[in-house]
Amino acid sequence: MNIRIYFLFFLLLGLPFLGYSQDEEEIPEIITNWEDAPLYLSAGPTLSRYQNTKSQLNFPFTLKGEGGFLFQYSLNEQFPFWSGLEFQMRGYSISNFKSGRLQDGRYFEDKISGDGKMNYLVFPMIFSVPAAKPEKKLHFLAGASIALRVYSRIKFKSVRSIPSDTLEIPLEYDDVGNDAIDLMDFNLVGGLSYRIRPGMEILATGSYKVLGFSMGQENFFSRREKNILFSLKLLYRIGRMTDLPFF
């Protein structure tokens, strides 16, 4: 398992033992004052799948992680929601074998292996439902998020073998930063939240990419990629929004 995933798991285990006292201050059920908006540290594993409708390759789900800061507020003084900024790691792996015959009858084998790594900055806007009962521990979540890709690396190699000619044709590809800070995803988000105790919550969400935006690629708006991501993270309150130095 990737060392970053280990770090996220240990962080999840250690969050309840941080020095901030959750009992010092109750969090309002409906947050109408910006000074009361609680600030949370979030971290947890993700399970994502990359799907390109123009590719015949099947990409399995990949375990990664995410972490960041979320705050809670109430829109129009009655609709509580989660928002903030999170760093999210995604990726996919390629492992494919294909065999057949060329037009001249010779038998061939194609082997492809590699992986892609993509990091995003994610800006969620997720509402709690039912909004009329914020005191409940369990809530449904519904909303959207914008994900800006800030890093990309695609690395793979392929070999075509023709046994009758003892011929192998290798191909390697390694591209770092291709179109980084150019792709932006718009995702629909749904899930559940559960309040363990005041100042500590679990969020389980799933997101689905509905639209992609790019200034550098031919398709300005695209639905060619249909990416899915599941997230399970622990939120631990570390203070209020006004505790940040720029507020």
Stockholm file with secondary structure:
# STOCKHOLM 1.0

chainA/1-247         MNIRIYFLFFLLLGLPFLGYSQDEEEIPEIITNWEDAPLYLSAGPTLSRYQNTKSQLNFPFTLKGEGGFLFQYSLNEQFPFWSGLEFQMRGYSISNFKSGRLQDGRYFEDKISGDGKMNYLVFPMIFSVPAAKPEKKLHFLAGASIALRVYSRIKFKSVRSIPSDTLEIPLEYDDVGNDAIDLMDFNLVGGLSYRIRPGMEILATGSYKVLGFSMGQENFFSRREKNILFSLKLLYRIGRMTDLPFF
#=GR chainA/1-247 SS CCHHHHHHHHHHHHGGGSSCCGGGSCCCSSCCSGGGCEEEEEEEEEEEECCBTTCCCCCCCEEEEEEEEEEEEEETTTEEEEEEEEEEEEEEEEEEEEEEECTTSCEEEEEEEEEEEEEEEEEEEEEEESTTCTTCSEEEEEEEEEEEEEEEEEEEEEEEEEGGGTEEEEEEEEEESTTTTTCEEEEEEEEEEEEEETTEEEEEEEEEEEEEECSSSSCSEECSBCCEEEEEEEEEEEEEGGGSTTC
#=GC SS_cons         CCHHHHHHHHHHHHGGGSSCCGGGSCCCSSCCSGGGCEEEEEEEEEEEECCBTTCCCCCCCEEEEEEEEEEEEEETTTEEEEEEEEEEEEEEEEEEEEEEECTTSCEEEEEEEEEEEEEEEEEEEEEEESTTCTTCSEEEEEEEEEEEEEEEEEEEEEEEEEGGGTEEEEEEEEEESTTTTTCEEEEEEEEEEEEEETTEEEEEEEEEEEEEECSSSSCSEECSBCCEEEEEEEEEEEEEGGGSTTC
//
